[in-house]
Amino acid sequence: MAERTPPPDDALEAEAGIVRPYLFTHRGTRPTLGSLAVEAMLTATSLGRATAATLPTEQRRIIDECRVARSVAELAATLHAPLGVVRVLVADLVANGLVDVHAPAGQADDVGLLNRLIARVEAIA
């Protein structure tokens, strides 16, 4: 039988730049809010700004970034974190009243917008 090698521990993964999502979220990557759109805009609430110093590092960084409106996708890129992790962290902040979510109004149903996007992608290819 082949000998099984033990998985690398968290210290080795962190040193290699590999970070498991639960190290950020302390749980899985399923947000408590359901699916949070990548284009949803987020802003820190006054409570969030006032209590930011008491939060874990990643949540504090989200509050700091959301002093001006930021999308979920922007946050993931800025934090160099997986989108699923950012969604979980944001969902926790929203549940605690520290961040407000502003969903884009009616963009998903805008057929004209979708056609323009398709045309621009085809033009690039």
C-alpha positions as CSV (number, residue, x, y, z in Angstrom):
1,M,0.0,0.0,0.0
2,A,1.1,3.5,-0.7
3,E,2.0,5.6,2.2
4,R,-0.2,8.7,2.7
5,T,1.5,11.9,3.3
6,P,0.0,14.2,5.9
7,P,-1.5,17.5,4.6
8,P,0.6,20.6,5.1
9,D,-0.2,22.4,8.3
10,D,-1.5,26.0,8.3
11,A,1.9,27.5,9.1
12,L,3.5,25.9,6.0
13,E,0.5,27.0,3.9
14,A,0.7,30.6,5.1
15,E,4.4,30.7,4.4
16,A,3.8,29.4,0.9
17,G,1.1,32.1,0.4
18,I,-1.7,29.5,0.5
19,V,-4.5,30.4,2.9
20,R,-7.5,28.3,3.5
21,P,-10.8,30.3,3.5
22,Y,-11.7,29.1,7.1
23,L,-8.6,30.9,8.4
24,F,-10.3,34.2,7.4
25,T,-13.9,33.3,8.1
26,H,-13.5,30.8,11.0
27,R,-16.1,28.7,9.1
28,G,-16.9,27.8,5.5
29,T,-17.4,30.0,2.5
30,R,-21.2,30.1,2.5
31,P,-22.4,33.6,3.4
32,T,-25.3,33.8,5.9
33,L,-27.1,36.3,3.6
34,G,-27.4,34.0,0.6
35,S,-25.7,35.0,-2.6
36,L,-24.2,38.5,-2.5
37,A,-23.9,39.9,-6.1
38,V,-20.3,40.8,-7.1
39,E,-21.5,44.2,-8.3
40,A,-23.3,45.0,-5.1
41,M,-22.0,48.2,-3.6
42,L,-21.0,48.3,0.1
43,T,-20.6,51.2,2.5
44,A,-19.5,51.1,6.2
45,T,-22.1,52.3,8.6
46,S,-21.3,54.7,11.4
47,L,-21.4,51.8,13.8
48,G,-18.9,50.0,11.6
49,R,-16.5,52.9,11.5
50,A,-16.8,53.4,15.2
51,T,-16.1,49.7,16.1
52,A,-13.6,48.9,13.3
53,A,-10.6,48.9,15.7
54,T,-12.1,46.0,17.6
55,L,-12.7,43.7,14.6
56,P,-10.4,41.0,13.2
57,T,-7.9,42.3,10.6
58,E,-9.8,41.3,7.4
59,Q,-13.1,42.7,8.6
60,R,-11.3,45.9,9.7
61,R,-9.8,46.2,6.3
62,I,-13.3,45.8,4.7
63,I,-14.7,48.6,6.9
64,D,-11.7,50.8,6.0
65,E,-12.2,50.2,2.3
66,C,-15.9,50.8,2.6
67,R,-15.6,54.3,4.0
68,V,-16.4,55.1,0.3
69,A,-18.7,52.8,-1.7
70,R,-16.9,49.6,-3.0
71,S,-18.2,46.6,-4.8
72,V,-17.8,43.1,-3.6
73,A,-15.5,42.4,-6.5
74,E,-13.4,45.4,-5.8
75,L,-13.0,44.3,-2.2
76,A,-11.9,40.8,-3.2
77,A,-9.3,42.3,-5.6
78,T,-8.0,44.9,-3.1
79,L,-7.8,42.4,-0.2
80,H,-6.2,39.7,-2.5
81,A,-8.8,37.3,-1.1
82,P,-11.1,34.8,-2.8
83,L,-14.5,36.1,-3.6
84,G,-16.2,33.5,-1.5
85,V,-14.2,34.6,1.6
86,V,-15.1,38.2,1.0
87,R,-18.8,37.4,0.6
88,V,-18.7,35.5,4.0
89,L,-16.9,38.4,5.8
90,V,-19.3,41.0,4.3
91,A,-22.3,38.9,5.2
92,D,-21.2,38.8,8.8
93,L,-20.6,42.6,8.8
94,V,-24.0,43.2,7.3
95,A,-25.6,40.9,9.9
96,N,-24.0,43.0,12.7
97,G,-25.1,46.3,11.2
98,L,-21.5,47.3,10.3
99,V,-21.9,47.5,6.5
100,D,-24.8,48.4,4.3
101,V,-25.4,46.7,0.9
102,H,-26.7,48.7,-2.0
103,A,-27.8,46.4,-4.8
104,P,-27.7,47.9,-8.3
105,A,-31.2,48.8,-9.4
106,G,-32.6,46.9,-12.3
107,Q,-29.3,46.3,-14.1
108,A,-29.8,42.5,-14.3
109,D,-32.9,43.0,-16.4
110,D,-31.4,45.6,-18.8
111,V,-31.3,43.7,-22.1
112,G,-29.7,46.7,-23.8
113,L,-26.8,46.7,-21.4
114,L,-26.3,43.0,-21.9
115,N,-26.3,43.3,-25.7
116,R,-23.8,46.2,-25.5
117,L,-21.5,44.1,-23.3
118,I,-21.7,41.1,-25.7
119,A,-20.9,43.3,-28.6
120,R,-17.9,44.8,-26.9
121,V,-16.6,41.3,-25.9
122,E,-17.1,40.1,-29.5
123,A,-15.2,43.2,-30.7
124,I,-12.2,42.3,-28.5
125,A,-12.1,38.7,-29.7
